[in-house]
Amino acid sequence: MSFEEFDFLQFLRIVVDVALVWFVIYKLFSVIRGTKAVQLLKGIFVILGIWFFSSILELQTVQWLVYQAITWGFLAVIILFQPEIRRALEQLGRGSFFARNTSSQEKAISDSIEAIIRSCNYIGKRRIGALISIERETGMGDYVETGVSVGGRLSSELLTNIFIPNAPLHDGAVVIRDDEIVAAACYLPLSESPFISKELGTRHRAAMGVSEVTDAFTIIVSEETGSISCTKNGELHRKLDEESLRKMLQKELNPTDQTNTSKSWSFRGKRNGQSD
């Protein structure tokens, strides 16, 4: 084997090695996406950043504290990331860890959007109150734990039945993750903003509250008027028709439609309880 061939093989090994590591890291980020582990991971990066700058500035006390946090942090990571680690191992066992997104996933998103719209239209016409919070990047595990676990596949029939008056789970919020109704009768934090209109009730304040602390997309159906509203990033958008709601859901839930949707719809509107 010549020297040139040896160098090429060594270079090829390095490229494959680095590519595999980056691919695994990317898939791990995909697994923890939408969970509270993302926030914990950001905290780890902050600690590493503090350690780096304390080393440069020779801050010995800070270095010692960060060293202790890193030393015991590995055990804490295993405990805190237990659900995500289990989820990754389950996907690896099913062979879906290395699978790419397919058109079937896009169809599942489209079906979920239509199920939500049909349910909102049905209960809105009958003036049945509803509060539906769709989890995005920030995990909503804390709020899921306040409700009753459902774990059912999202459908308009199931979603509608939850909010039927006098049903055991009708009071509170439904939390949706992907195409699954995770929990019902959940308690969301009420907004303390003084700018919310006095005519709005607890559902609207809860929707505003959760939008102020997470990036969840929350839909409200008014019990008094049957009108549909939504909140995201501390903004309240009222009196949505079917097409407006569909465009917003497509923008939030379907990544492939974000570019086209952003051209035809600007996710802006009246804020903090002002009427359209």
C-alpha positions in Angstrom: 0.0 0.0 0.0 1.4 3.3 -1.1 1.7 6.4 1.2 -1.0 8.2 -0.9 -3.4 5.3 -0.5 -2.8 5.2 3.2 -3.5 9.0 3.5 -6.7 8.6 1.5 -8.0 5.7 3.7 -7.1 7.6 6.8 -9.0 10.7 5.6 -12.0 8.6 4.6 -12.1 7.0 8.1 -12.1 10.5 9.7 -14.8 11.7 7.4 -17.0 8.7 8.1 -16.3 8.9 11.8 -17.3 12.6 12.1 -20.3 12.2 9.8 -21.7 9.3 11.9 -21.1 11.2 15.2 -22.9 14.3 13.8 -25.8 12.2 12.5 -26.3 10.5 15.8 -26.3 13.9 17.6 -28.8 15.2 15.1 -31.1 12.2 15.7 -30.8 12.7 19.4 -31.8 16.3 19.1 -34.8 15.1 17.0 -35.8 12.7 19.8 -35.7 15.3 22.6 -37.3 18.0 20.5 -40.6 19.2 22.0 -39.7 18.0 25.5 -38.4 19.7 28.6 -35.1 18.1 27.9 -34.4 20.9 25.5 -34.5 23.4 28.3 -32.2 21.2 30.4 -29.8 20.9 27.5 -29.6 24.7 27.2 -28.8 24.8 30.9 -25.9 22.3 30.3 -24.5 24.6 27.6 -24.7 27.6 29.9 -22.7 25.7 32.6 -20.1 24.7 30.0 -19.9 28.3 28.9 -19.4 29.5 32.5 -16.7 26.9 32.9 -14.9 28.1 29.7 -14.9 31.7 30.6 -13.9 31.0 34.3 -10.9 29.1 33.0 -9.8 32.0 30.8 -10.3 34.5 33.7 -8.8 32.1 36.2 -11.8 32.3 38.6 -10.9 29.5 40.9 -14.0 29.4 43.1 -16.3 29.5 40.0 -14.2 26.8 38.4 -14.5 24.6 41.5 -18.3 25.0 41.6 -18.7 24.3 37.9 -16.4 21.2 38.3 -18.6 19.8 41.0 -21.7 20.4 38.9 -20.1 18.6 35.9 -18.8 15.8 38.1 -22.3 15.0 39.5 -24.1 16.2 36.5 -23.7 13.0 34.5 -25.8 11.1 37.1 -28.3 13.9 37.1 -28.6 13.9 33.3 -29.3 10.2 33.3 -32.1 10.7 35.9 -33.6 13.8 34.3 -33.4 12.5 30.7 -34.7 9.1 31.6 -37.9 9.5 29.4 -35.9 10.7 26.4 -33.3 8.0 26.8 -36.0 5.4 26.9 -37.7 6.9 23.9 -34.5 6.8 21.9 -33.8 3.2 22.8 -37.4 2.3 21.8 -37.0 4.0 18.5 -33.7 2.2 18.0 -35.3 -1.1 18.7 -38.1 -0.4 16.3 -35.6 0.7 13.6 -37.2 4.1 13.4 -34.2 6.0 15.0 -32.4 6.3 11.6 -35.6 6.6 9.6 -36.3 9.8 7.6 -39.5 11.8 7.6 -42.0 10.4 5.0 -45.1 11.5 3.2 -47.1 9.5 5.7 -46.0 11.9 8.5 -47.2 14.8 6.4 -50.5 13.1 5.9 -50.8 12.5 9.7 -50.2 16.2 10.3 -52.9 17.1 7.7 -55.3 14.7 9.2 -54.7 16.1 12.7 -55.4 19.7 11.4 -58.6 18.6 9.8 -59.7 16.8 12.9 -59.1 19.9 15.1 -61.0 22.1 12.6 -64.0 19.8 12.4 -64.2 19.5 16.2 -63.9 23.3 16.7 -66.6 23.9 14.1 -68.9 21.4 15.7 -68.6 22.6 19.2 -68.5 26.3 18.1 -71.9 26.0 16.4 -73.4 24.5 19.6 -71.6 27.1 21.8 -69.7 24.5 23.8 -66.6 25.9 25.5 -63.2 24.3 24.7 -59.5 24.9 25.3 -57.1 23.0 23.2 -53.3 23.5 23.6 -50.9 22.1 21.0 -47.4 21.4 22.3 -44.5 22.8 20.2 -40.8 23.0 21.1 -41.3 23.6 24.8 -42.5 20.6 26.7 -45.8 20.8 28.6 -45.3 17.9 30.9 -45.9 20.1 34.0 -49.4 20.9 32.8 -50.1 17.4 31.5 -49.5 16.1 35.0 -52.4 18.4 36.4 -54.9 16.6 34.1 -56.1 13.1 33.3 -54.0 11.0 31.0 -55.8 10.1 27.7 -53.1 8.8 25.4 -55.6 8.5 22.5 -55.0 9.1 18.8 -56.3 12.5 17.8 -59.7 12.4 16.1 -62.5 14.9 15.8 -64.9 12.5 17.5 -62.7 12.0 20.5 -61.8 15.6 20.8 -65.4 16.7 20.6 -66.6 14.2 23.2 -64.2 15.4 25.7 -65.8 18.9 25.8 -69.4 17.7 25.8 -71.0 19.5 28.8 -71.2 17.5 32.0 -68.6 15.0 30.7 -66.0 14.1 33.3 -63.1 15.7 31.4 -64.9 18.7 29.8 -63.6 21.3 32.3 -60.0 22.3 31.7 -57.6 22.1 28.7 -56.8 19.3 26.3 -53.1 18.9 25.5 -52.1 17.6 22.1 -48.7 16.3 21.1 -48.1 15.3 17.5 -51.2 13.3 16.5 -52.0 12.2 20.1 -54.4 13.6 22.7 -52.0 13.4 25.7 -54.3 14.6 28.5 -57.5 16.3 29.3 -58.9 18.5 32.2 -55.5 20.1 32.5 -54.9 23.4 34.4 -53.1 26.1 32.5 -51.5 29.2 34.2 -53.8 32.3 34.1 -52.3 35.4 32.6 -52.0 38.4 34.9 -51.8 40.9 32.0 -53.9 44.0 32.8 -54.5 44.5 29.0 -56.8 41.6 28.4 -60.3 42.6 27.7 -62.7 42.4 30.6 -65.2 40.6 28.4 -62.9 37.6 28.1 -63.2 34.7 30.5 -61.0 32.1 32.2 -60.4 30.1 29.1 -58.9 33.1 27.3 -56.8 34.1 30.3 -55.5 30.5 30.6 -54.7 30.4 26.8 -52.8 33.7 27.2 -51.0 32.5 30.3 -49.7 29.4 28.7 -48.6 31.3 25.6 -46.6 33.6 27.8 -44.5 30.8 29.3 -44.3 28.3 26.4 -44.5 28.3 22.6 -47.7 26.3 22.6 -50.4 27.1 20.1 -53.7 27.2 21.9 -57.2 27.3 20.5 -60.2 28.7 22.5 -63.9 28.1 21.6 -66.1 30.6 23.4 -69.0 29.1 25.4 -70.9 32.4 25.2 -70.5 33.2 21.5 -69.1 30.1 19.9 -66.4 32.1 18.3 -62.9 30.6 17.8 -59.7 32.3 19.0 -56.1 31.3 19.3 -53.0 32.4 21.2 -49.2 32.1 20.6 -46.3 34.0 21.9 -48.4 36.2 24.2 -50.7 37.3 21.3 -54.4 36.7 21.1 -56.2 36.4 17.7 -60.0 36.5 17.9 -63.0 35.6 15.7 -61.2 33.3 13.3 -63.1 31.6 10.5 -62.4 28.1 9.3 -59.9 29.1 6.6 -57.9 31.4 9.0 -57.7 28.7 11.6 -56.6 26.2 8.9 -53.8 28.5 7.7 -52.5 29.1 11.2 -52.5 25.4 12.0 -50.7 24.6 8.8 -48.1 27.2 9.6 -47.5 25.9 13.1 -47.8 22.2 12.5 -46.7 21.5 9.0 -43.1 22.5 8.3 -43.4 21.9 4.6 -46.1 24.5 4.3 -44.4 27.2 6.3 -42.8 28.9 3.4 -46.0 29.1 1.3 -48.2 29.9 4.2 -46.0 32.8 5.3 -46.4 34.4 1.9 -50.2 34.3 2.0 -50.8 34.8 5.7 -49.2 37.1 8.2 -49.5 35.7 11.7 -50.5 39.0 13.1 -53.6 40.5 14.4 -55.2 42.4 17.2 -53.4 41.8 20.5 -54.4 41.2 24.1 -58.1 41.0 23.7 -58.9 43.7 21.2 -61.8 42.9 18.8 -61.2 42.3 15.1 
